């Protein structure tokens, strides 16, 4: 019986004190865009000036800002292990353009980034795709994950004009608030083709 107690004691001592090596993590490098990823921003900003018309008949000029490329530094990816929390560091590429009204407050931020929502840093960098985030007026946000062209499968009609190959994001009617963004529509070749404020204020590309 005494021998069994010593075996249990020694096993516990090894488990909780002597088996863990101190691991401070590692630098995983810089995750760059795949060769065709920036196509999702290049086409819209190649013709930056756009005219939008509202459902009440008014018109506003909008313009895309030049694409800004930069790297997000010192991002951490932490895992819980039996020896504690281990954090790896990495950098990743991003690109941003903003479609803004030249006279009003409406604007849409288009942010291209690496798709760490669907992929892990444990995967080879070449297998980690990109995502495109759309944010309307700082509050309505949606994301196109991994950017397959198959996402652009919808057709919509906005104030009398029809658009095909569209990705659309619309809030449920129960979540729509007066004066707040409620929908956004994107096409790879045309960029933002429309958006909606509240229930009835629709803006679409002329």
Residue pairs with C-beta under 8 A, 6 or more apart in sequence:
19 83
20 82
20 83
20 84
21 83
22 83
23 81
23 83
23 86
24 86
24 87
25 76
25 86
25 87
25 88
25 89
26 88
26 89
27 88
27 89
27 90
28 77
28 88
28 89
28 90
28 121
29 90
29 91
29 125
30 71
30 90
30 91
30 92
30 93
31 90
31 91
31 92
31 93
31 114
31 121
31 125
31 128
32 93
32 125
33 93
33 95
33 112
33 114
33 130
34 126
34 129
34 130
37 112
37 129
37 130
37 147
38 67
38 95
38 112
39 188
40 112
40 130
40 132
40 147
40 188
41 67
41 95
41 97
41 110
41 112
42 67
43 188
43 189
43 190
43 191
44 64
44 97
44 99
44 110
44 190
44 191
44 192
45 64
45 65
45 66
45 67
45 97
45 191
48 63
48 64
48 65
48 66
49 61
49 62
49 63
50 61
50 62
50 63
50 64
50 99
50 191
50 205
50 206
51 59
51 60
51 61
51 62
51 205
51 206
52 59
52 60
52 61
52 62
52 101
52 194
52 203
52 204
52 205
52 206
53 59
53 159
53 203
53 204
53 206
54 60
54 159
54 201
54 202
54 203
55 159
55 200
55 201
55 202
55 203
56 201
59 206
60 101
60 102
60 103
60 104
60 106
60 203
61 101
61 102
61 103
62 99
62 100
62 101
62 102
62 106
63 99
63 100
63 102
64 97
64 98
64 99
64 191
65 97
65 98
65 99
65 100
66 97
67 95
67 96
67 97
68 95
68 96
68 97
69 93
69 94
69 95
70 93
70 94
70 95
71 91
71 92
71 93
71 94
72 91
72 92
72 93
72 94
72 113
73 91
74 89
74 91
75 89
75 90
75 91
75 92
76 87
76 88
76 89
77 87
77 88
77 89
77 90
77 121
78 85
78 86
78 87
78 88
79 85
79 86
79 87
88 121
90 121
92 113
92 114
92 116
93 113
93 114
94 111
94 112
94 113
94 114
95 111
95 112
95 113
96 109
96 110
96 111
96 112
97 109
97 110
98 107
98 108
98 109
98 110
99 107
99 108
99 110
99 191
99 192
100 106
100 107
101 107
105 137
106 136
106 137
106 195
106 197
106 203
107 136
107 137
108 134
108 135
108 136
108 137
108 184
108 192
108 195
109 133
109 134
109 135
110 132
110 133
110 134
110 191
110 192
111 132
111 133
111 135
112 130
112 131
112 132
113 130
113 131
113 132
113 133
114 128
114 129
114 130
114 131
115 128
115 129
115 130
115 131
115 145
115 146
115 147
116 128
117 131
117 143
117 145
118 129
118 131
118 145
118 146
119 127
119 128
119 129
121 128
129 146
129 147
130 146
130 147
131 143
131 144
131 145
131 146
131 147
132 143
132 144
132 147
132 186
133 141
133 142
133 143
133 144
134 141
134 142
134 143
134 144
134 169
134 184
134 186
134 192
135 141
136 181
136 184
136 195
137 180
137 181
137 197
139 180
139 181
140 169
140 171
140 180
140 181
140 182
140 183
140 184
142 169
142 184
144 151
144 167
144 186
145 151
149 188
151 167
152 165
152 166
152 167
152 186
152 187
152 188
153 165
154 165
154 166
154 167
154 168
155 162
155 163
155 164
155 165
155 166
156 162
156 163
156 166
156 168
156 185
156 193
156 194
157 163
158 185
158 193
158 194
158 202
158 204
159 194
159 202
159 204
161 204
161 205
161 206
163 185
163 187
163 190
163 193
163 194
163 204
163 205
164 187
165 187
165 188
165 189
166 185
166 186
166 187
166 193
167 185
167 186
167 187
168 183
168 184
168 185
168 186
169 183
169 184
169 185
170 182
170 183
170 196
171 182
171 183
173 199
175 182
176 182
176 198
176 199
177 198
178 198
178 199
179 197
179 198
180 197
180 198
181 195
181 196
181 197
182 196
182 197
182 198
182 199
183 194
183 195
183 196
184 192
184 194
184 195
184 196
185 192
185 193
185 194
185 195
185 204
186 192
186 193
187 193
190 205
192 205
193 204
193 205
194 202
194 203
194 204
194 205
195 202
195 203
196 202
196 203
197 203
